[in-house]
């Protein structure tokens, strides 16, 4: 969406009687900090990591699992959006307690209940298969072997226990790259989650497809998206069985706008959605997320312009925040790679009784100068 150079940063609006109270975790694309915000938009805790904090999740035991900035050399993968050099776990004070360093890591990850970690990674597919993949812009710069997406289950010691290679379960006739995208990758996976019954739910940006993968045999139990959503992010399955996601709307015919939506996999019917009014007032061409909160509201991260807001089921905005922190990640937000941006990959909110917050000091007064400069 368009922004005035003089628009307000930090907390824009807060309706306590309608919001889900908690702490919102944010981090900048290209940045080195993760910030935990209270409902007033004030920083009440933060973590720093010298290798970068592109994306962070607070685990139930109080540690922070992060994805770092890209590696210097990943065989070309470092130039693809979402690329990272490692997954790293930090304690509350920011000390490294675990890491999985692999320059093929990108976009998303999940810590499993058994202590293992799902890691979404790049891997080159064969030249023969690359030649058969359809769609995308064909030119002399296209690689002979494009990247595909693989999901690996990694043990605490870094060993790979099993992996799911997406290209082994895709169809070159059906899984077609958007004609306005490059052919460096087939799918550009940007999300990996688990369904309540333990299957993988994944998002492929370049083919505008989301799917649920059976972990027992690797086959798709459900695939949906082309012609309905455009370059989407962050699908998660809700307790009612529906799938919530952020539909970015990039390359949508006639006009581009974003929405958060809830689709029923049993019927492929959209049962809920939030759009801006007018539609163009809500738009992020890439990154972004949508989380269903415990009170039925939805927390939406409009990633490229650095906006996080909470909406009721009826579409009323009850909490709104513009990220006041900037980092050199402009390439992801539509500028040049070195441009400063407040873009965020995702944002998540944690209830006050979330186990990972138990016994922690969450006093915004500790960050008084920071909050006076940048707070809500």
matplotlib code that plots the C-alpha trace (Angstrom):
import matplotlib.pyplot as plt

x = [0.0, 1.1, 2.7, 3.2, 6.8, 5.2, 3.0, 3.1, 5.3, 4.8, 1.4, -1.4, -4.5, -5.5, -9.0, -8.3, -11.9, -11.7, -8.0, -6.3, -3.9, -0.3, 3.2, 4.0, 7.3, 8.8, 12.1, 13.3, 14.2, 18.0, 18.2, 20.0, 17.4, 14.1, 11.8, 9.0, 6.3, 3.6, 0.1, 1.2, 3.8, 6.7, 9.7, 9.8, 12.5, 14.9, 17.5, 20.6, 22.5, 25.4, 24.6, 21.1, 17.6, 15.5, 12.7, 12.1, 9.8, 9.6, 9.6, 7.6, 10.8, 11.7, 14.4, 14.2, 14.6, 15.8, 16.7, 19.8, 20.8, 21.9, 25.3, 27.9, 28.0, 25.3, 25.9, 23.5, 20.8, 22.0, 20.5, 17.0, 14.6, 14.3, 17.8, 19.6, 22.9, 21.6, 19.0, 20.1, 18.5, 19.2, 18.5, 16.6, 19.9, 20.8, 23.4, 23.6, 22.5, 22.0, 22.6, 22.1, 24.4, 23.5, 23.6, 20.6, 18.2, 15.5, 12.2, 10.7, 11.3, 9.4, 10.6, 8.8, 7.5, 10.2, 13.0, 13.8, 13.5, 11.9, 14.1, 13.0, 16.0, 17.1, 18.5, 19.4, 17.2, 18.4, 19.0, 16.6, 13.8, 14.6, 14.1, 10.6, 9.4, 6.9, 6.3, 8.5, 10.5, 12.9, 16.2, 19.9, 20.5, 18.3, 20.4, 20.8, 19.7, 17.1, 16.5, 13.8, 12.5, 13.2, 11.9, 14.4, 13.9, 17.1, 18.1, 19.6, 23.0, 22.5, 22.0, 19.3, 16.7, 14.5, 13.6, 10.8, 11.9, 9.0, 9.9, 9.3, 5.6, 5.0, 3.6, 5.2, 1.8, 0.1, 2.7, 3.5, 5.6, 3.9, 4.9, 6.1, 8.7, 12.2, 13.2, 15.9, 13.5, 10.6, 8.4, 10.0, 8.6, 8.0, 6.3, 6.4, 4.0, 2.4, -1.3, -2.9, -2.6, 1.1, 1.1, 3.1, 1.4, 3.5, 3.3, 4.8, 4.9, 5.9, 3.1, 0.5, -0.1, -0.6, -0.8, -1.0, 1.6, 1.1, 4.2, 3.8, 4.2, 5.0, 2.0, -0.3, -3.5, -4.7, -3.5, -5.2, -4.5, -3.8, -6.4, -7.7, -4.6, -1.5, 2.0, 0.6, 2.4, 2.0, -0.8, -1.7, -4.4, -6.9, -8.7, -11.8, -9.8, -9.8, -6.6, -5.7, -3.2, -2.0, -2.8, -0.3, -2.1, 1.1, 0.4, -3.3, -5.2, -6.4, -5.4, -3.1, -4.3, -3.7, -6.1, -6.1, -8.4, -9.7, -10.4, -12.1, -9.9, -12.9, -14.8, -12.2, -14.6, -13.4, -15.3, -13.7, -11.5, -10.3, -9.6, -8.7, -11.3, -10.4, -8.6, -5.4, -5.1, -3.9, -1.1, 2.2, 3.6, 5.8, 6.6, 3.7, 1.6, -1.7, -2.2, -5.6, -5.6, -7.3, -10.2, -11.1, -9.3, -6.6, -3.1, -1.9, 1.6, 1.5, 5.2, 6.6, 5.4, 6.2, 2.6, 1.1, -2.6, -5.3, -8.8, -12.0, -14.0, -16.1, -13.1, -12.7, -9.1, -8.6, -4.8, -2.4, 1.4, 3.9, 7.4, 9.6, 12.9, 14.8, 17.5, 19.2, 16.8, 15.3, 15.5, 12.8, 10.5, 10.8, 13.9, 17.6, 19.2, 21.1, 18.1, 16.8, 13.4, 11.1, 9.8, 9.1, 8.8, 6.2, 4.9, 3.5, 1.6, 2.0, -0.5, 0.8, 0.5, 2.5, 5.0, 8.0, 7.2, 6.8, 9.0, 10.5, 11.0, 8.9, 9.4, 9.4, 11.1, 14.3, 14.3, 13.2, 15.5, 14.6, 10.9, 11.1, 12.6, 10.7, 7.9, 4.1]
y = [0.0, 3.6, 5.4, 9.1, 9.9, 11.4, 8.5, 7.5, 4.5, 2.2, 1.6, 3.1, 1.8, -0.5, -1.5, -3.4, -4.7, -6.5, -7.5, -10.7, -9.6, -10.9, -10.2, -9.8, -11.1, -9.2, -9.1, -7.3, -8.8, -8.3, -7.4, -8.7, -8.2, -9.8, -7.7, -8.8, -6.1, -5.5, -4.4, -0.8, -1.5, -1.1, -3.4, -5.5, -7.9, -8.3, -10.7, -9.9, -12.3, -11.2, -13.5, -12.0, -12.7, -12.9, -14.8, -15.9, -18.1, -18.3, -22.0, -23.2, -23.6, -20.0, -20.2, -18.4, -20.4, -18.1, -18.2, -16.1, -13.9, -15.6, -17.3, -15.5, -18.4, -20.9, -21.8, -19.1, -19.8, -16.9, -14.5, -16.0, -14.4, -16.3, -17.8, -18.3, -19.7, -21.5, -22.2, -21.1, -21.5, -18.7, -18.7, -15.7, -13.8, -14.3, -17.0, -19.7, -23.1, -25.0, -24.6, -26.3, -24.6, -25.3, -22.6, -24.3, -23.5, -21.1, -19.5, -21.7, -24.4, -26.2, -27.6, -30.9, -32.3, -34.9, -32.3, -32.7, -29.8, -29.6, -27.6, -26.3, -26.3, -25.8, -28.7, -28.8, -31.0, -32.7, -31.0, -33.4, -32.6, -28.9, -29.0, -30.5, -28.0, -25.7, -22.0, -19.1, -16.6, -18.5, -16.7, -17.4, -16.8, -19.7, -22.4, -25.8, -27.2, -25.2, -25.5, -27.6, -27.7, -30.5, -30.8, -32.5, -33.7, -32.9, -34.4, -32.3, -33.6, -32.2, -35.6, -35.8, -38.5, -38.3, -36.0, -35.2, -34.1, -32.1, -32.8, -36.5, -35.7, -32.9, -33.0, -31.0, -30.6, -29.4, -27.6, -24.8, -21.7, -18.3, -16.9, -13.7, -15.4, -16.5, -20.2, -20.4, -22.5, -24.8, -24.0, -21.5, -23.1, -20.4, -22.2, -25.6, -26.4, -29.5, -30.2, -31.2, -34.9, -34.6, -34.2, -31.5, -28.4, -26.5, -23.5, -23.1, -19.4, -19.8, -22.2, -20.5, -23.9, -25.0, -28.7, -31.2, -34.0, -37.4, -38.0, -41.8, -41.9, -38.4, -38.1, -35.1, -35.5, -32.1, -29.5, -26.2, -22.7, -21.9, -19.4, -18.9, -17.4, -15.7, -16.2, -16.9, -17.4, -19.1, -21.7, -23.3, -25.7, -24.6, -26.8, -26.8, -28.4, -25.2, -23.7, -20.1, -18.3, -15.0, -14.5, -11.9, -11.3, -10.7, -11.1, -11.3, -10.4, -6.8, -5.5, -6.5, -6.7, -9.0, -10.8, -13.3, -16.2, -19.4, -22.3, -25.6, -28.4, -30.8, -28.5, -26.0, -23.3, -20.0, -19.7, -16.4, -13.6, -10.2, -7.6, -3.9, -1.3, -0.2, -3.5, -1.8, -0.3, -3.8, -5.2, -7.0, -8.5, -10.9, -12.3, -11.9, -14.1, -14.7, -16.3, -17.3, -16.1, -17.9, -15.4, -15.9, -12.8, -13.0, -11.4, -10.4, -9.4, -7.2, -7.9, -5.6, -2.3, -3.5, -3.5, -5.9, -5.7, -7.7, -8.1, -9.5, -12.2, -9.3, -7.5, -4.8, -3.7, -3.7, -3.4, -1.9, -1.4, -0.1, -1.4, 1.6, -0.4, -0.5, -2.9, -3.3, -5.7, -3.5, -6.1, -8.2, -5.2, -4.1, -1.8, -2.4, -5.0, -2.4, -0.1, 0.3, -1.2, -2.0, -5.2, -8.3, -11.9, -12.8, -11.8, -13.9, -13.2, -15.2, -15.2, -14.0, -17.6, -19.0, -21.4, -19.8, -16.5, -18.0, -16.3, -13.9, -10.2, -8.3, -4.7, -2.0, 0.3, -1.6, -0.3, 3.2, 5.1, 2.7, 3.0, 6.8, 6.9, 4.1, 2.9, 3.3]
z = [0.0, -0.4, 2.5, 3.3, 4.3, 7.4, 8.5, 12.2, 13.3, 16.2, 17.7, 15.5, 17.2, 20.1, 21.3, 24.5, 24.8, 21.4, 21.2, 22.2, 24.9, 24.5, 23.3, 19.6, 18.2, 15.2, 13.4, 10.3, 7.0, 6.8, 10.5, 13.6, 16.3, 17.3, 19.4, 21.8, 22.0, 24.5, 23.5, 23.7, 21.0, 23.4, 23.4, 26.6, 25.5, 22.6, 21.2, 19.1, 16.9, 14.8, 11.9, 11.6, 12.7, 9.5, 11.3, 14.8, 16.9, 20.6, 21.8, 24.8, 26.8, 26.5, 23.8, 20.5, 17.2, 14.4, 10.8, 10.0, 7.1, 3.9, 3.6, 1.5, -1.0, -1.4, -5.1, -6.2, -3.6, -1.5, -4.1, -3.8, -1.3, 1.9, 1.8, 5.1, 6.4, 9.5, 12.0, 15.5, 18.9, 21.4, 25.2, 26.8, 27.0, 23.4, 23.8, 21.1, 22.5, 19.3, 15.6, 12.2, 9.7, 6.1, 3.3, 1.6, 4.5, 3.5, 4.6, 7.3, 9.9, 12.7, 16.0, 16.5, 19.8, 19.8, 19.7, 16.0, 13.6, 10.2, 7.8, 4.4, 2.0, -1.6, -3.6, -7.3, -9.5, -12.6, -15.9, -17.5, -15.1, -15.3, -19.1, -18.6, -16.0, -17.6, -17.3, -16.2, -18.3, -20.5, -21.3, -21.6, -17.9, -16.8, -15.0, -16.5, -13.1, -11.2, -7.5, -5.9, -2.4, 0.1, 3.7, 6.1, 9.6, 11.5, 14.8, 17.6, 16.6, 13.1, 11.4, 8.8, 9.7, 6.7, 3.9, 1.5, -2.1, -3.5, -7.2, -6.7, -6.0, -8.5, -12.0, -14.8, -16.5, -13.4, -11.3, -13.7, -12.9, -13.1, -16.6, -15.0, -12.7, -13.3, -13.8, -11.0, -9.0, -9.7, -6.7, -4.2, -1.0, 1.5, 4.4, 6.1, 9.0, 10.6, 10.6, 13.9, 12.8, 12.0, 8.2, 6.4, 5.0, 2.5, 0.3, -3.2, -4.2, -7.9, -8.7, -6.3, -4.7, -1.1, -0.2, 2.6, 2.4, 4.0, 6.1, 5.8, 2.0, 0.8, -1.4, -1.5, 0.4, -0.9, -3.4, -4.1, -5.2, -8.9, -10.2, -6.6, -4.8, -6.2, -4.7, -1.2, 2.1, 5.5, 5.3, 8.7, 9.5, 12.1, 14.7, 12.5, 9.7, 7.5, 6.2, 7.0, 4.7, 3.4, -0.3, -1.5, -4.8, -6.8, -10.6, -9.9, -13.2, -13.6, -10.1, -7.2, -3.7, -0.7, 1.6, 4.5, 3.9, 5.3, 2.9, 3.6, 2.1, 2.0, -0.4, -1.6, -0.6, 0.9, 4.2, 5.5, 4.2, 5.1, 2.4, 2.6, 1.8, -0.8, -1.7, -2.7, 0.8, 2.0, -0.2, 0.4, -2.9, -0.9, 2.6, 5.2, 7.5, 9.1, 12.6, 14.1, 17.7, 20.6, 20.8, 17.1, 15.8, 13.2, 13.5, 10.0, 9.1, 5.9, 5.6, 2.8, 4.4, 7.9, 9.2, 11.8, 12.6, 14.4, 12.9, 14.3, 12.4, 11.1, 9.7, 12.4, 13.0, 16.8, 17.0, 14.4, 14.5, 12.0, 12.5, 13.3, 13.1, 9.8, 8.4, 5.0, 3.4, 0.7, -2.1, -0.5, -0.1, -3.7, -3.5, -4.0, -1.7, 0.4, 0.9, 4.4, 5.1, 7.9, 6.2, 8.3, 7.1, 9.7, 13.2, 16.0, 19.2, 22.4, 25.3, 28.7, 30.0, 27.1, 28.8, 27.0, 28.9, 32.3, 34.9, 32.4, 33.0, 30.5, 31.6, 28.8, 31.3, 30.7, 27.1, 28.0, 25.5, 22.7, 23.4, 23.6, 20.2, 18.4, 20.6, 20.1]

ax = plt.figure().add_subplot(projection="3d")
ax.plot(x, y, z, "-o")
ax.set_aspect("equal")
plt.show()
